[in-house]
Amino acid sequence: MQINYQETSKDLLKRIDIHEKYGAKNIDQWTVDLLKPQPGMNILDVGCGAGKQCFLYHDYTKGLAQITGGDFSEELLNKARAKDAERGGSDTKFMFLDFNKRFPFADNQFDLLSSAFAIYYASDLQFTFSEAHRVLKPGGRLFVSGPLPENKQMFYEIIKEATNKPIPPMPGSSRFKGDIFQTIEGIFAKTDLHIFENPITFPEVAPFIEYVRASLSEDRKLWTSMFSNKDEYEALIGKIEAVANHWFERDGKLVMTKVVGGILATK
């Protein structure tokens, strides 16, 4: 499956900020409770972005794990390095990594390989997850998190009401329980699916529209069935905002539940 778009870092960081500001639950706590990274571990985070997972592992292990973050966006890698410096610096390594190509690591190197909302966009799932398997030590674990098909239904229902058009398939949620889980299960010795639900309550319409813009940005190229230029994009936002205002007046709030799957597999 060829993924023919690249999400902008601005959009990604905006959505992360909204999740943290308005979400009822903490996905970071869920992640470390599930994985329990230990001092002395060698950890690789693939699609590390601005370093969020790497810093989470660093803090949980009190800086006593060897952590590498890899991403193909130099913009995000530079943000991660700057954030690391702001935090006082660490031994965490941030490097270029394209998960559609052979990972630049020796076999049997890592105790834990994680990827939050990233690696499931791989063009060739068999190749990419085979690479993950190769660089993990025997008994090492892979953890991939991403949206499930029932993720943020309110968001999609408002868009469908505003446009009367079907929602285009999302590369993550449309194949997470299917192709992605089955591919990992076929490569690894043991594979389990864990579920995290996080209601995000918007106390007004404006931050919801910020989230909509960060999701439907023209740079994502997933929504071309609904708009093809800036004027159409702004018209679409106007329709969505009108429906969101109606929902808000009716319910007094907007609640969008993030439903995230965590695939945990052991080599």
N, C-alpha and C positions, 0 to 999 in steps of 0.2 A: 504493500500500500504506500503510494507516494504522498507525502505530506507537503503540499506546495505553498506553505506560508510560514512566516517567521513572526511570532508575536513580539511586539515591542516591549522593552524592559519597563517603560513607563506604565503600560497597561497592566502588566503582571504585578508590579509593585503596588499599584493603586488597589487592585483586588485583594492582595494580601493585607494591606492596611485596613480595608473595609472589613475583612473577615475578623481581624484582631480587634477592631473597634466595636463592632456590633454583634459579634458572635457570642453565644452563651457558653460554649465549651472551648477548651484549649487543645488543639490538635497536636501541639508540641508535647504536652503531657501524655496524651494518648500514645504518641509515637515512642517516647522513652519508656513508658510503662510496658509497652509491648516488646521492645527490643532490648532494653536494659544494657546499653553499651558499657563495656567494662574497661578500666584502666589497662593499658598494655595492648589493647586491640589495634589492629591495622584496619582502618575504615576508609572506604571510598564512597563519595556521594556523586552520582552521575547526573548531569543537568543541575549543577549546584546553584545556578543563578547568582544571586547576590550573597550567597553563603549562609543562608538561614539554618539549614540542617547541620552544616559543619559547626556553626557556633553552638547549636543545641547539643551536639555530641561532645564538643570541647567542654562546655560548662558542666554537663552531666558527669563526665569522667574526670572533672577537676584538672583538665589540661594534660592528663596522663595517657591519652590515646594518640596514636599516630593517624592523622586525618588528612585526606586529600580530597579536594573538591575540583571537579572537572566540568567545563562547559564550553560550548563553541562560540559564545558571545563574549568578545573581549570587553564590551561595555559593562556587562554584568560582572565579569571577573575583576575588573578594575574597581567596581563598587564593593565587591567582597574584600579585596585587598585593603581598600580605604577603611572599610568598617573594621577589619581586623586591626589595623593600626590605631583606630580610635579606641578600640577596646584594650589597648596596651600591647598589642602584638602577640603572636603565638607561633608555634611550629607548624600550624596548618598551612598546607601547600595548595595554592590555586593555580590550575593549569588548563590549557586548551585541551578539550576532549570532544570529539565528534562520535556520538554513539552509533552512527551508521558505518563507521570504519573500525578496523581492528583496534582494540584498546591497547595503548602503549605501555603495557605492563607484562611482567613475566607470569607464567602459570602459578597457581596456588599461592597467591600473594596476600589476599585480604581475608579478614575474619568476617567482615560485614560489608555488603555493597547495597546502598540504598539509592532510591531515585524518587523524589516527590514531585508528582505532576509533570513529568518530563519524558522519561525513557519510553513510555508507552506510545510516543509519537514516532518511534523508530519505523523506518521504511520496511525493513525486513526483520520481523520479530524473531524468527528462528536464529538468524545470524547474531543479532544484538544480545539476546538472552543466552546464546551459546558462549559469547564472549564474556558475559557476566559470570557464567558457570566456570569458564576456563581460569579466570583470574582469582576466583575464590579458593580458599584452602579447603581440603576435605572437611566436611562438617560446617563449613562457612555458610552464612545466610544471605539471601537476597530479600530485600524489602522494597516493594514498588507500591506507591500510593497514587490514587487517581479517582476521578468521579465515576460513580455507578450510574446505571441508566435512570434511576429514580432521583438523581441529583437535581437540586434547585428547580422543582416542578413549577413553583409560583412564577419564577422568572420566565419560563417558557410559555406558561399559560397566558400571562399578560401579553407577550409578544404575539402569540397566536390570535388572541382576541383583537389586538390592535391591527393585525395585518390580514387575518383570515387566510394565512398561508402555512404550510407545514414547516416545521423546524428542520433545517438541514442536519444531517448526521454529524455528531461531534466525534472526532478521532479517538478521544479517550473513552467517554462513557458508552459510546455505541459498540465498543468491542472489548471493554475491560473484563466483564464476566465470561466472555466467549473466547475470542482468538487469543487474547493476552494471557488469561488464566490457563487455557489449554496448552499454549506454547510453553509456558513456564513449567506446568505440570509434566509435560512430556520430556523435559530436560533434567529437572531436579528430582531428587529422591523423595522429598516430601513437600507438599504444597498445601497451604491453608489460606482461606479468605477471612479477613477480619473487617468489621464494619464500624465506622465512626459517623455519628449524626450530630450536626451542629446547626441549631436554629439561629439564623441571623435576623434580628429584628431591627427594621429601619423605623426610627421614630418620626421621620418625615420623608417626603418623596425625593427630595434633592439628592441624598446620598445613594438612593436606589438608582437614580438616573446616572450618577457618576459610575456606578457599577455596570449599568447597561452600556455606557459609552466605552468603558474599559473592556467589555466583552465583545461588543460588536464593531470595534475599531476596524476601519478599512484595511489596516495592515494585516489583520488576521486572515482575510480572504476566505472566510468560511460562510459568509452571509450574502454572497453575490446574487442569490435568488431573490433577495429582498431589496437590494440597492446596488447600483453600479457607478454612482458618482456622488459627489459631496452633497448636492441638492437633494437627491433621493435619500441619502443617509440622514440628513437633518430632518426631512419630512417624516421618515420612519421614527426618529427619536421623538418628534412631536406627537405622533400617534400613540407611542408607548407611554409617554408622559401623561397624556390625557386619560388613558385606561388606568394607569397607576394612581392618578389622582382620584379617580372614581372608586377604585378599590380602597384607597386610604380613607376617603370620606365614609365609605360603608363600614369598614372594619376598625378604623382608628389607628391602624398600623399596617405595615407590610412585613410578613414573616416568610423568609426564604430558607428552606432547610438544605444545607449542604450534606450530601450523603456520599461519603468517601469510602472506597475499598482499600484495604491494605493486603496485598498478596505477600505472604511470608513463606519463603521456600528455603529448604536446606539441601546443600550439595551432598 
